[in-house]
Amino acid sequence: MMAEDKGVLIYAEVAPGKLTTMATEALGGGRKLADELGEELAAVLVGSEVSGLAQEAIAFGADRVYIADHPLLKDYQTDSYTAVMEKVIKQAMPRLVIMGQTSIGRDLAPRLAFRLGTTATLDCIELNIDPGSKQLLPTKPVYGGNVMAVITTPSLPQIASIRARAMSPLPRNDSRQGEIISIDAEPDPRAIRTRVLKKVAEEVTGIKLEEAEVIVTGGRGMGGTEGFQQLRELAQLLKGAIGASRPPCDNGWVPETLQIGLTGKIVAPKLYIAVALSGSSQHISGCSSCKNIIAINKDPEANIFSEARFGVVGDWKKIVPAFTNKVRELLGETG
């Protein structure tokens, strides 16, 4: 632990031409933590041709932005990105390092923790500051989401990754001013042990699960592909996305990319409609951060009802069409 450690550092992931939604959420959460500490918020942008996004990071709350811009950093690679982030952290000496619980964050956070001789807490749903010690108090689900644990450590910097929707982005303010620092980020090509041969973009029609504010999810009780077509119709009316528990994916009723749960995607929409799924702990671990869960199941003892804010006991084949028609009526649409 060093006395110079202070401030919050965000690893801000980038998409072509902009910051990702996860990055703006992390900046919003980081701004809150920095204000509580009375310290500064910094962001790191790593990639190729990312310098132009520095002002965007400032507009979303950063006081300082570190830029690591090099053609060899165009694609995420464990070796090069870990080296760059280690260099930035040793220069910035932050108290806290925050990143998203994405495929990159899950890979990068523990590697950085090992390099820096500290610890990383992954998959956090809440971040708070202890007013006395100024330590980070991250909250994360454990035991399949059945328990919420607060984990802390005296080692600095404290590293944490956050779930999507765990934090809220600030309104963009392009009048904000901040400092921009360029980092000598040329990686040693000999140290990069892997290379990207091909990228295959995931085909997504409509809204991505991770970004949807409304999700309609079906379980084993849907019985087959036709049932999911009815859920898709409801999701489209609500301007949401469709999801599934593991059994429908295993049975080939829907693509595996729609799976929500411990071995699938983690989501946190404002509204989650769970249809004909039991509510196993593995599935709940993927949707426990949802603001409102509505359950539809014919079994009144189904575990999903203990997680839901509202529940309907009955046959989804009758309830979903009736609900869909009512939504269509309220929206003034015709079938």
ZAPA-835201 format. One line per field, with one value per residue: residue number from 1; x, y, z of N, C-alpha, C in turn. Coordinates in steps of 0.2 Angstrom, whole numbers, padded with zeros to 4 digits. Last residue first. Example, Ala and Ser with C-alpha at 12.3 -4.5 7.8 and 13.67 -1.06 7.14 Angstrom:
<atoms>
nr = [2; 1]
nx = [0064; 0066]
ny = [-0011; -0028]
nz = [0035; 0039]
cax = [0068; 0062]
cay = [-0005; -0022]
caz = [0036; 0039]
cx = [0064; 0066]
cy = [0000; -0016]
cz = [0039; 0039]
</atoms>
This chain:
<atoms>
nr = [335; 334; 333; 332; 331; 330; 329; 328; 327; 326; 325; 324; 323; 322; 321; 320; 319; 318; 317; 316; 315; 314; 313; 312; 311; 310; 309; 308; 307; 306; 305; 304; 303; 302; 301; 300; 299; 298; 297; 296; 295; 294; 293; 292; 291; 290; 289; 288; 287; 286; 285; 284; 283; 282; 281; 280; 279; 278; 277; 276; 275; 274; 273; 272; 271; 270; 269; 268; 267; 266; 265; 264; 263; 262; 261; 260; 259; 258; 257; 256; 255; 254; 253; 252; 251; 250; 249; 248; 247; 246; 245; 244; 243; 242; 241; 240; 239; 238; 237; 236; 235; 234; 233; 232; 231; 230; 229; 228; 227; 226; 225; 224; 223; 222; 221; 220; 219; 218; 217; 216; 215; 214; 213; 212; 211; 210; 209; 208; 207; 206; 205; 204; 203; 202; 201; 200; 199; 198; 197; 196; 195; 194; 193; 192; 191; 190; 189; 188; 187; 186; 185; 184; 183; 182; 181; 180; 179; 178; 177; 176; 175; 174; 173; 172; 171; 170; 169; 168; 167; 166; 165; 164; 163; 162; 161; 160; 159; 158; 157; 156; 155; 154; 153; 152; 151; 150; 149; 148; 147; 146; 145; 144; 143; 142; 141; 140; 139; 138; 137; 136; 135; 134; 133; 132; 131; 130; 129; 128; 127; 126; 125; 124; 123; 122; 121; 120; 119; 118; 117; 116; 115; 114; 113; 112; 111; 110; 109; 108; 107; 106; 105; 104; 103; 102; 101; 100; 99; 98; 97; 96; 95; 94; 93; 92; 91; 90; 89; 88; 87; 86; 85; 84; 83; 82; 81; 80; 79; 78; 77; 76; 75; 74; 73; 72; 71; 70; 69; 68; 67; 66; 65; 64; 63; 62; 61; 60; 59; 58; 57; 56; 55; 54; 53; 52; 51; 50; 49; 48; 47; 46; 45; 44; 43; 42; 41; 40; 39; 38; 37; 36; 35; 34; 33; 32; 31; 30; 29; 28; 27; 26; 25; 24; 23; 22; 21; 20; 19; 18; 17; 16; 15; 14; 13; 12; 11; 10; 9; 8; 7; 6; 5; 4; 3; 2; 1]
nx = [-0268; -0265; -0262; -0263; -0258; -0268; -0268; -0256; -0259; -0269; -0262; -0253; -0262; -0267; -0255; -0251; -0262; -0263; -0250; -0247; -0259; -0254; -0251; -0241; -0234; -0222; -0209; -0200; -0194; -0204; -0207; -0197; -0200; -0217; -0229; -0238; -0236; -0238; -0232; -0224; -0218; -0208; -0197; -0188; -0174; -0162; -0152; -0154; -0151; -0142; -0146; -0157; -0151; -0146; -0158; -0173; -0186; -0194; -0204; -0215; -0207; -0204; -0199; -0193; -0188; -0176; -0162; -0149; -0140; -0128; -0129; -0124; -0122; -0131; -0141; -0149; -0146; -0145; -0136; -0141; -0157; -0171; -0172; -0162; -0160; -0152; -0162; -0171; -0163; -0158; -0170; -0169; -0176; -0179; -0182; -0193; -0205; -0216; -0218; -0207; -0212; -0223; -0216; -0208; -0218; -0222; -0210; -0209; -0218; -0212; -0201; -0207; -0211; -0210; -0204; -0191; -0194; -0192; -0193; -0191; -0185; -0182; -0170; -0156; -0142; -0141; -0148; -0150; -0165; -0164; -0154; -0137; -0124; -0108; -0095; -0080; -0063; -0048; -0036; -0026; -0014; -0003; 0008; 0018; 0031; 0035; 0031; 0028; 0018; 0018; 0013; 0015; 0000; -0005; -0018; -0029; -0040; -0055; -0072; -0088; -0097; -0104; -0110; -0123; -0127; -0119; -0125; -0126; -0122; -0127; -0128; -0116; -0106; -0089; -0074; -0060; -0046; -0037; -0019; -0019; -0026; -0036; -0052; -0069; -0085; -0101; -0113; -0128; -0134; -0138; -0130; -0122; -0113; -0115; -0114; -0106; -0100; -0086; -0080; -0064; -0059; -0059; -0061; -0074; -0083; -0081; -0091; -0098; -0106; -0114; -0111; -0097; -0088; -0073; -0060; -0043; -0028; -0010; 0001; 0001; -0001; -0014; -0022; -0021; -0028; -0041; -0045; -0045; -0056; -0067; -0065; -0068; -0081; -0086; -0089; -0078; -0068; -0058; -0048; -0043; -0032; -0019; -0006; -0002; 0009; 0003; -0007; 0000; 0006; -0005; -0010; 0000; -0001; -0014; -0013; -0004; -0010; -0023; -0030; -0042; -0035; -0026; -0014; -0005; -0008; -0011; -0014; -0019; -0022; -0031; -0039; -0047; -0060; -0075; -0089; -0092; -0083; -0072; -0075; -0075; -0062; -0056; -0058; -0047; -0039; -0040; -0033; -0033; -0032; -0039; -0041; -0045; -0049; -0051; -0056; -0050; -0058; -0068; -0075; -0086; -0081; -0078; -0090; -0096; -0088; -0090; -0103; -0100; -0090; -0098; -0107; -0098; -0094; -0106; -0108; -0091; -0088; -0085; -0079; -0082; -0080; -0070; -0070; -0060; -0056; -0054; -0049; -0049; -0038; -0022; -0007; 0003; 0006; 0003; 0004]
ny = [-0031; -0014; -0003; 0005; 0001; -0007; -0017; -0023; -0027; -0037; -0046; -0051; -0056; -0067; -0074; -0077; -0085; -0097; -0102; -0103; -0106; -0099; -0086; -0073; -0060; -0047; -0048; -0064; -0074; -0083; -0087; -0096; -0108; -0114; -0116; -0115; -0118; -0111; -0094; -0079; -0065; -0051; -0041; -0026; -0024; -0037; -0044; -0057; -0064; -0074; -0081; -0088; -0099; -0106; -0107; -0108; -0105; -0111; -0104; -0098; -0082; -0067; -0052; -0038; -0021; -0016; -0028; -0035; -0050; -0061; -0076; -0092; -0098; -0092; -0083; -0084; -0087; -0083; -0090; -0102; -0100; -0111; -0125; -0134; -0138; -0129; -0118; -0123; -0124; -0111; -0098; -0084; -0068; -0054; -0037; -0023; -0016; -0023; -0029; -0038; -0046; -0052; -0060; -0068; -0076; -0083; -0090; -0099; -0108; -0114; -0122; -0129; -0128; -0119; -0125; -0120; -0103; -0086; -0068; -0053; -0037; -0020; -0014; -0021; -0024; -0038; -0041; -0029; -0028; -0034; -0048; -0051; -0061; -0057; -0058; -0064; -0062; -0070; -0070; -0061; -0070; -0072; -0066; -0053; -0050; -0046; -0033; -0023; -0009; 0008; 0018; 0031; 0040; 0057; 0064; 0078; 0084; 0094; 0101; 0101; 0102; 0091; 0080; 0067; 0062; 0047; 0030; 0019; 0002; -0010; -0012; -0025; -0027; -0023; -0027; -0019; -0018; -0006; -0005; -0011; -0021; -0024; -0028; -0035; -0039; -0044; -0055; -0062; -0078; -0084; -0084; -0095; -0091; -0072; -0056; -0042; -0026; -0018; -0005; 0002; 0013; 0023; 0021; 0029; 0026; 0014; 0016; 0003; -0004; -0018; -0030; -0037; -0046; -0048; -0040; -0043; -0038; -0037; -0036; -0033; -0045; -0049; -0039; -0041; -0053; -0050; -0040; -0046; -0055; -0048; -0037; -0044; -0048; -0038; -0030; -0015; -0008; 0002; 0004; 0015; 0024; 0025; 0028; 0032; 0023; 0011; 0011; 0011; -0002; -0010; -0008; -0013; -0027; -0030; -0028; -0038; -0051; -0051; -0040; -0032; -0023; -0012; -0011; -0009; 0005; 0014; 0023; 0027; 0040; 0045; 0059; 0066; 0067; 0060; 0062; 0063; 0071; 0063; 0054; 0063; 0067; 0054; 0050; 0052; 0041; 0029; 0022; 0007; 0006; 0012; 0024; 0027; 0040; 0047; 0058; 0063; 0064; 0063; 0051; 0055; 0057; 0044; 0038; 0045; 0042; 0028; 0028; 0034; 0025; 0014; 0019; 0021; 0007; 0001; 0007; 0012; 0027; 0026; 0021; 0005; 0006; 0003; 0004; 0011; 0008; 0022; 0025; 0037; 0042; 0037; 0032; 0037; 0028; 0011; -0006]
nz = [-0174; -0172; -0158; -0146; -0135; -0130; -0139; -0136; -0123; -0126; -0133; -0124; -0114; -0122; -0125; -0111; -0106; -0113; -0112; -0099; -0087; -0070; -0060; -0061; -0051; -0047; -0043; -0041; -0033; -0030; -0043; -0046; -0041; -0040; -0035; -0045; -0061; -0072; -0073; -0075; -0067; -0069; -0060; -0061; -0062; -0061; -0055; -0058; -0070; -0067; -0057; -0061; -0067; -0055; -0048; -0058; -0063; -0072; -0085; -0091; -0093; -0086; -0090; -0084; -0085; -0085; -0086; -0085; -0087; -0093; -0102; -0096; -0085; -0077; -0089; -0104; -0122; -0135; -0141; -0144; -0152; -0148; -0148; -0144; -0131; -0126; -0125; -0116; -0104; -0100; -0105; -0116; -0123; -0134; -0130; -0134; -0137; -0135; -0147; -0146; -0136; -0142; -0152; -0145; -0139; -0151; -0154; -0143; -0147; -0158; -0152; -0136; -0123; -0112; -0101; -0101; -0104; -0110; -0108; -0113; -0107; -0109; -0112; -0118; -0119; -0119; -0130; -0143; -0153; -0170; -0172; -0174; -0176; -0172; -0183; -0182; -0187; -0188; -0181; -0169; -0160; -0146; -0140; -0140; -0139; -0151; -0152; -0138; -0141; -0138; -0130; -0121; -0119; -0117; -0108; -0105; -0093; -0097; -0096; -0102; -0112; -0115; -0106; -0104; -0088; -0083; -0082; -0068; -0064; -0069; -0082; -0082; -0067; -0065; -0057; -0048; -0037; -0027; -0029; -0012; 0001; 0009; 0003; 0003; -0002; 0002; -0007; -0007; -0012; -0023; -0035; -0034; -0023; -0025; -0031; -0023; -0019; -0013; -0005; -0005; 0009; 0018; 0031; 0033; 0023; 0010; -0004; -0016; -0029; -0036; -0042; -0050; -0056; -0046; -0038; -0036; -0028; -0031; -0039; -0052; -0058; -0053; -0058; -0071; -0072; -0067; -0078; -0091; -0092; -0089; -0098; -0110; -0108; -0094; -0083; -0084; -0071; -0060; -0047; -0035; -0033; -0046; -0053; -0065; -0068; -0065; -0075; -0087; -0086; -0086; -0098; -0107; -0103; -0106; -0120; -0124; -0119; -0124; -0136; -0146; -0160; -0160; -0156; -0167; -0169; -0154; -0140; -0125; -0115; -0101; -0095; -0081; -0077; -0084; -0088; -0102; -0107; -0106; -0117; -0127; -0128; -0133; -0145; -0153; -0150; -0157; -0166; -0157; -0139; -0124; -0112; -0096; -0085; -0068; -0056; -0040; -0024; -0014; -0013; -0019; -0032; -0035; -0036; -0046; -0057; -0058; -0063; -0076; -0081; -0082; -0092; -0103; -0105; -0109; -0121; -0128; -0137; -0155; -0166; -0162; -0144; -0130; -0112; -0100; -0084; -0073; -0057; -0044; -0031; -0025; -0018; -0010; 0000; -0004; 0000]
cax = [-0265; -0270; -0260; -0267; -0253; -0266; -0274; -0258; -0253; -0270; -0268; -0251; -0258; -0272; -0259; -0247; -0260; -0269; -0254; -0244; -0256; -0259; -0252; -0247; -0234; -0228; -0213; -0204; -0190; -0201; -0212; -0197; -0195; -0211; -0223; -0238; -0234; -0243; -0230; -0230; -0217; -0215; -0198; -0195; -0178; -0168; -0152; -0155; -0156; -0141; -0140; -0158; -0155; -0142; -0153; -0167; -0182; -0194; -0197; -0214; -0213; -0201; -0205; -0191; -0194; -0181; -0167; -0152; -0144; -0130; -0128; -0126; -0117; -0124; -0140; -0148; -0147; -0151; -0134; -0137; -0150; -0168; -0178; -0162; -0165; -0150; -0156; -0173; -0166; -0154; -0166; -0171; -0171; -0181; -0178; -0188; -0198; -0214; -0223; -0207; -0206; -0224; -0221; -0205; -0214; -0227; -0212; -0205; -0220; -0218; -0200; -0204; -0212; -0213; -0212; -0193; -0191; -0195; -0189; -0196; -0184; -0187; -0174; -0163; -0144; -0137; -0150; -0146; -0161; -0167; -0160; -0143; -0130; -0114; -0100; -0086; -0069; -0054; -0036; -0033; -0016; -0008; 0008; 0011; 0028; 0038; 0027; 0033; 0019; 0020; 0010; 0019; 0005; -0004; -0011; -0028; -0033; -0051; -0065; -0083; -0094; -0098; -0109; -0117; -0129; -0121; -0121; -0130; -0121; -0126; -0133; -0120; -0111; -0096; -0077; -0067; -0049; -0042; -0026; -0021; -0021; -0032; -0045; -0064; -0079; -0097; -0107; -0124; -0131; -0142; -0135; -0127; -0117; -0111; -0118; -0107; -0105; -0090; -0084; -0070; -0059; -0059; -0055; -0068; -0081; -0081; -0085; -0098; -0099; -0114; -0118; -0100; -0095; -0077; -0067; -0048; -0034; -0017; 0001; 0001; 0004; -0008; -0021; -0018; -0021; -0037; -0044; -0040; -0049; -0066; -0065; -0062; -0076; -0087; -0089; -0085; -0070; -0065; -0048; -0047; -0034; -0025; -0007; -0007; 0010; 0009; -0009; -0004; 0010; 0000; -0014; -0002; 0006; -0011; -0017; -0003; -0003; -0022; -0025; -0040; -0039; -0033; -0019; -0005; -0011; -0006; -0016; -0014; -0023; -0025; -0040; -0041; -0056; -0068; -0087; -0096; -0090; -0072; -0074; -0081; -0066; -0054; -0064; -0053; -0038; -0045; -0037; -0031; -0034; -0033; -0043; -0040; -0051; -0047; -0058; -0051; -0053; -0065; -0068; -0087; -0084; -0072; -0085; -0099; -0088; -0083; -0102; -0105; -0088; -0093; -0110; -0101; -0089; -0102; -0112; -0097; -0087; -0088; -0081; -0080; -0083; -0072; -0070; -0066; -0054; -0059; -0047; -0052; -0042; -0028; -0013; 0002; 0002; 0007; 0000]
cay = [-0037; -0019; -0006; 0007; 0004; -0001; -0013; -0021; -0023; -0031; -0042; -0048; -0051; -0062; -0071; -0073; -0079; -0093; -0103; -0097; -0109; -0102; -0093; -0075; -0067; -0049; -0043; -0059; -0068; -0080; -0083; -0089; -0104; -0112; -0117; -0110; -0121; -0115; -0101; -0083; -0072; -0053; -0047; -0029; -0020; -0034; -0037; -0055; -0059; -0070; -0078; -0082; -0094; -0104; -0103; -0111; -0100; -0113; -0106; -0105; -0087; -0074; -0056; -0045; -0026; -0013; -0023; -0031; -0045; -0057; -0069; -0088; -0100; -0093; -0087; -0080; -0090; -0080; -0083; -0102; -0100; -0105; -0121; -0131; -0142; -0135; -0118; -0121; -0130; -0116; -0102; -0090; -0072; -0061; -0042; -0027; -0014; -0019; -0024; -0033; -0043; -0048; -0055; -0063; -0072; -0079; -0085; -0093; -0104; -0110; -0116; -0129; -0134; -0117; -0126; -0127; -0108; -0092; -0075; -0058; -0044; -0025; -0012; -0021; -0017; -0034; -0043; -0034; -0025; -0030; -0044; -0049; -0058; -0060; -0054; -0066; -0060; -0069; -0072; -0062; -0065; -0073; -0073; -0054; -0052; -0053; -0038; -0027; -0015; 0003; 0012; 0028; 0035; 0051; 0062; 0072; 0084; 0089; 0101; 0099; 0108; 0093; 0087; 0070; 0065; 0054; 0035; 0023; 0009; -0009; -0009; -0021; -0029; -0021; -0026; -0022; -0018; -0011; -0003; -0006; -0020; -0018; -0030; -0030; -0041; -0038; -0054; -0056; -0073; -0085; -0078; -0095; -0097; -0079; -0062; -0047; -0031; -0021; -0011; 0000; 0007; 0025; 0019; 0029; 0033; 0015; 0018; 0008; -0002; -0012; -0026; -0033; -0047; -0048; -0043; -0041; -0042; -0035; -0039; -0028; -0041; -0053; -0040; -0035; -0053; -0054; -0038; -0041; -0058; -0054; -0036; -0041; -0054; -0040; -0037; -0019; -0010; -0001; 0003; 0011; 0020; 0026; 0026; 0036; 0030; 0012; 0011; 0017; 0004; -0010; -0006; -0006; -0023; -0031; -0024; -0031; -0049; -0051; -0046; -0034; -0029; -0012; -0012; -0016; 0000; 0011; 0023; 0022; 0038; 0042; 0053; 0065; 0073; 0060; 0062; 0058; 0073; 0069; 0052; 0060; 0072; 0057; 0048; 0056; 0048; 0031; 0028; 0010; 0004; 0008; 0022; 0024; 0035; 0046; 0052; 0063; 0063; 0069; 0051; 0053; 0063; 0049; 0035; 0045; 0049; 0030; 0025; 0037; 0032; 0014; 0017; 0026; 0012; -0001; 0008; 0007; 0023; 0029; 0028; 0009; 0003; 0007; 0000; 0012; 0006; 0018; 0024; 0032; 0043; 0041; 0030; 0041; 0034; 0017; 0000]
caz = [-0175; -0174; -0164; -0152; -0139; -0126; -0138; -0143; -0125; -0121; -0136; -0130; -0112; -0119; -0130; -0116; -0103; -0113; -0119; -0103; -0093; -0075; -0060; -0063; -0053; -0049; -0040; -0045; -0036; -0025; -0040; -0050; -0037; -0044; -0030; -0040; -0055; -0070; -0073; -0078; -0068; -0069; -0063; -0060; -0058; -0065; -0055; -0051; -0070; -0073; -0056; -0057; -0071; -0061; -0045; -0054; -0058; -0065; -0082; -0091; -0095; -0086; -0090; -0086; -0085; -0081; -0089; -0079; -0089; -0087; -0102; -0102; -0090; -0074; -0083; -0099; -0115; -0131; -0139; -0138; -0152; -0149; -0149; -0151; -0136; -0126; -0130; -0123; -0108; -0103; -0100; -0114; -0120; -0131; -0133; -0130; -0139; -0129; -0145; -0151; -0135; -0136; -0154; -0149; -0135; -0147; -0158; -0143; -0141; -0159; -0156; -0143; -0127; -0119; -0102; -0104; -0101; -0110; -0107; -0112; -0110; -0108; -0106; -0118; -0119; -0114; -0124; -0140; -0148; -0165; -0175; -0169; -0180; -0170; -0179; -0184; -0183; -0191; -0188; -0172; -0165; -0150; -0141; -0141; -0132; -0149; -0156; -0141; -0138; -0143; -0130; -0126; -0116; -0122; -0108; -0110; -0096; -0093; -0098; -0097; -0110; -0119; -0105; -0108; -0095; -0082; -0085; -0072; -0064; -0061; -0079; -0086; -0072; -0064; -0063; -0048; -0044; -0027; -0030; -0017; -0004; 0011; 0004; 0002; -0001; 0002; -0002; -0009; -0007; -0017; -0034; -0039; -0023; -0024; -0030; -0029; -0018; -0018; -0003; -0009; 0005; 0011; 0028; 0037; 0024; 0017; -0001; -0011; -0027; -0032; -0044; -0044; -0057; -0052; -0037; -0041; -0029; -0027; -0032; -0047; -0060; -0052; -0050; -0069; -0074; -0063; -0071; -0090; -0094; -0085; -0091; -0109; -0110; -0101; -0083; -0085; -0078; -0062; -0054; -0037; -0027; -0043; -0046; -0062; -0069; -0062; -0068; -0085; -0087; -0080; -0092; -0107; -0102; -0099; -0116; -0125; -0118; -0117; -0135; -0139; -0157; -0163; -0151; -0164; -0173; -0158; -0147; -0128; -0122; -0103; -0100; -0085; -0076; -0083; -0081; -0097; -0107; -0102; -0110; -0125; -0126; -0126; -0140; -0154; -0147; -0151; -0168; -0163; -0146; -0127; -0119; -0100; -0089; -0074; -0060; -0047; -0028; -0015; -0010; -0012; -0028; -0035; -0031; -0040; -0055; -0056; -0057; -0071; -0079; -0078; -0086; -0100; -0103; -0103; -0116; -0127; -0131; -0149; -0166; -0168; -0150; -0136; -0118; -0104; -0091; -0077; -0064; -0047; -0037; -0024; -0021; -0016; 0002; -0005; 0000]
cx = [-0264; -0266; -0265; -0265; -0257; -0262; -0272; -0263; -0254; -0265; -0269; -0256; -0255; -0268; -0264; -0251; -0256; -0267; -0260; -0248; -0253; -0255; -0257; -0247; -0241; -0228; -0220; -0208; -0194; -0196; -0209; -0202; -0196; -0206; -0217; -0232; -0234; -0242; -0236; -0228; -0224; -0215; -0206; -0196; -0185; -0172; -0157; -0155; -0158; -0146; -0138; -0152; -0155; -0145; -0148; -0162; -0176; -0191; -0197; -0207; -0211; -0207; -0203; -0197; -0192; -0187; -0172; -0157; -0147; -0134; -0131; -0124; -0120; -0119; -0133; -0146; -0145; -0151; -0140; -0136; -0147; -0160; -0176; -0168; -0165; -0154; -0153; -0167; -0168; -0157; -0162; -0167; -0174; -0175; -0181; -0185; -0193; -0207; -0220; -0212; -0205; -0218; -0222; -0210; -0211; -0223; -0218; -0207; -0216; -0219; -0206; -0203; -0209; -0214; -0214; -0200; -0193; -0191; -0193; -0193; -0189; -0185; -0180; -0166; -0152; -0139; -0147; -0149; -0157; -0162; -0163; -0148; -0136; -0120; -0106; -0091; -0075; -0059; -0042; -0033; -0023; -0010; 0002; 0011; 0020; 0034; 0029; 0030; 0025; 0022; 0012; 0017; 0009; 0001; -0010; -0020; -0032; -0044; -0061; -0076; -0088; -0094; -0103; -0116; -0123; -0123; -0123; -0125; -0125; -0125; -0133; -0126; -0114; -0100; -0085; -0070; -0055; -0045; -0031; -0016; -0023; -0027; -0041; -0057; -0074; -0090; -0103; -0119; -0127; -0140; -0139; -0132; -0123; -0116; -0113; -0111; -0106; -0094; -0089; -0074; -0065; -0058; -0054; -0061; -0075; -0079; -0086; -0091; -0100; -0107; -0119; -0107; -0099; -0084; -0071; -0055; -0039; -0022; -0005; 0002; 0006; -0002; -0015; -0017; -0018; -0030; -0040; -0039; -0044; -0059; -0063; -0061; -0069; -0082; -0091; -0084; -0076; -0065; -0054; -0047; -0038; -0027; -0013; -0008; 0004; 0011; -0003; -0006; 0006; 0004; -0010; -0006; 0004; -0005; -0016; -0007; -0002; -0015; -0023; -0036; -0037; -0038; -0026; -0010; -0011; -0010; -0010; -0016; -0017; -0026; -0033; -0042; -0050; -0065; -0080; -0093; -0094; -0080; -0075; -0081; -0073; -0060; -0062; -0059; -0044; -0044; -0042; -0035; -0031; -0036; -0038; -0043; -0045; -0050; -0054; -0053; -0055; -0059; -0065; -0080; -0084; -0075; -0080; -0094; -0091; -0084; -0095; -0104; -0093; -0090; -0104; -0105; -0092; -0098; -0109; -0102; -0093; -0086; -0084; -0083; -0081; -0075; -0072; -0066; -0060; -0056; -0052; -0050; -0045; -0031; -0019; -0005; 0000; 0003; 0004]
cy = [-0039; -0025; -0012; 0004; 0007; 0004; -0006; -0016; -0019; -0025; -0036; -0043; -0047; -0056; -0066; -0070; -0075; -0086; -0098; -0097; -0103; -0104; -0096; -0083; -0068; -0056; -0045; -0054; -0063; -0074; -0079; -0085; -0097; -0107; -0116; -0110; -0116; -0118; -0105; -0090; -0075; -0061; -0049; -0035; -0023; -0030; -0033; -0048; -0056; -0064; -0073; -0078; -0088; -0099; -0101; -0106; -0103; -0108; -0107; -0107; -0094; -0079; -0063; -0049; -0033; -0017; -0020; -0026; -0041; -0051; -0066; -0080; -0097; -0094; -0087; -0084; -0085; -0082; -0080; -0094; -0099; -0105; -0114; -0127; -0139; -0140; -0125; -0121; -0128; -0121; -0107; -0093; -0079; -0065; -0049; -0032; -0017; -0016; -0020; -0027; -0037; -0044; -0050; -0058; -0066; -0074; -0080; -0088; -0098; -0106; -0111; -0122; -0134; -0122; -0123; -0128; -0115; -0098; -0081; -0065; -0049; -0032; -0016; -0018; -0016; -0027; -0039; -0035; -0031; -0028; -0040; -0045; -0057; -0057; -0058; -0062; -0062; -0066; -0070; -0064; -0067; -0068; -0076; -0062; -0054; -0055; -0045; -0033; -0019; -0004; 0007; 0020; 0032; 0047; 0056; 0070; 0077; 0088; 0096; 0099; 0107; 0099; 0089; 0077; 0068; 0056; 0042; 0029; 0013; -0002; -0008; -0018; -0024; -0024; -0026; -0022; -0022; -0012; -0008; -0007; -0015; -0016; -0023; -0032; -0035; -0040; -0047; -0055; -0068; -0080; -0079; -0089; -0096; -0084; -0068; -0053; -0036; -0026; -0013; -0005; 0006; 0019; 0021; 0027; 0034; 0022; 0018; 0010; 0004; -0011; -0020; -0030; -0043; -0048; -0042; -0044; -0039; -0040; -0037; -0030; -0036; -0049; -0044; -0036; -0047; -0054; -0043; -0040; -0053; -0057; -0042; -0040; -0051; -0046; -0039; -0026; -0014; -0002; -0001; 0010; 0014; 0022; 0028; 0034; 0034; 0020; 0013; 0017; 0010; -0004; -0006; -0004; -0015; -0026; -0024; -0027; -0041; -0048; -0045; -0040; -0030; -0017; -0012; -0017; -0007; 0006; 0020; 0020; 0033; 0039; 0051; 0059; 0073; 0067; 0062; 0057; 0069; 0071; 0057; 0057; 0069; 0062; 0051; 0055; 0052; 0037; 0029; 0016; 0007; 0006; 0018; 0022; 0033; 0040; 0052; 0057; 0064; 0069; 0058; 0053; 0061; 0055; 0041; 0043; 0049; 0037; 0027; 0034; 0035; 0021; 0017; 0025; 0018; 0004; 0006; 0010; 0018; 0025; 0031; 0016; 0007; 0003; 0004; 0009; 0006; 0015; 0020; 0031; 0037; 0041; 0034; 0039; 0038; 0023; 0006]
cz = [-0183; -0176; -0165; -0158; -0146; -0130; -0135; -0143; -0131; -0123; -0132; -0133; -0118; -0117; -0128; -0121; -0108; -0111; -0119; -0110; -0097; -0082; -0065; -0064; -0056; -0052; -0041; -0040; -0039; -0027; -0033; -0046; -0040; -0041; -0034; -0035; -0049; -0063; -0070; -0078; -0070; -0071; -0063; -0064; -0056; -0060; -0059; -0051; -0063; -0074; -0062; -0057; -0067; -0066; -0051; -0053; -0054; -0060; -0075; -0089; -0095; -0087; -0091; -0085; -0087; -0080; -0083; -0082; -0084; -0089; -0095; -0101; -0097; -0080; -0081; -0093; -0110; -0123; -0135; -0136; -0145; -0149; -0151; -0153; -0143; -0131; -0131; -0128; -0115; -0107; -0104; -0108; -0119; -0129; -0130; -0134; -0135; -0131; -0139; -0149; -0140; -0135; -0148; -0151; -0139; -0142; -0155; -0148; -0141; -0153; -0157; -0146; -0134; -0124; -0108; -0105; -0104; -0107; -0107; -0113; -0108; -0111; -0104; -0112; -0118; -0113; -0118; -0133; -0145; -0160; -0170; -0173; -0174; -0173; -0178; -0180; -0186; -0186; -0191; -0179; -0168; -0155; -0145; -0144; -0133; -0142; -0153; -0145; -0142; -0140; -0135; -0126; -0122; -0118; -0113; -0110; -0100; -0096; -0094; -0100; -0104; -0117; -0109; -0107; -0098; -0089; -0083; -0075; -0069; -0060; -0071; -0082; -0076; -0069; -0061; -0055; -0044; -0034; -0030; -0023; -0010; 0005; 0005; 0004; -0002; 0003; -0003; -0004; -0010; -0012; -0028; -0038; -0027; -0023; -0029; -0027; -0024; -0016; -0009; -0006; 0001; 0006; 0021; 0034; 0028; 0019; 0007; -0008; -0022; -0029; -0040; -0047; -0051; -0051; -0043; -0039; -0033; -0029; -0028; -0040; -0055; -0053; -0049; -0061; -0071; -0065; -0067; -0082; -0091; -0086; -0087; -0102; -0109; -0102; -0089; -0085; -0078; -0069; -0056; -0045; -0030; -0037; -0043; -0055; -0065; -0062; -0063; -0078; -0085; -0080; -0086; -0101; -0102; -0098; -0109; -0121; -0118; -0116; -0128; -0139; -0150; -0161; -0154; -0159; -0171; -0163; -0151; -0135; -0124; -0110; -0102; -0089; -0080; -0082; -0080; -0090; -0102; -0101; -0105; -0118; -0124; -0124; -0133; -0149; -0148; -0148; -0163; -0165; -0151; -0134; -0122; -0107; -0093; -0078; -0066; -0050; -0035; -0019; -0010; -0009; -0020; -0031; -0030; -0034; -0048; -0053; -0054; -0064; -0075; -0076; -0081; -0093; -0100; -0100; -0109; -0121; -0131; -0143; -0160; -0168; -0156; -0141; -0124; -0111; -0095; -0083; -0068; -0055; -0039; -0031; -0020; -0019; -0004; -0003; 0000]
</atoms>
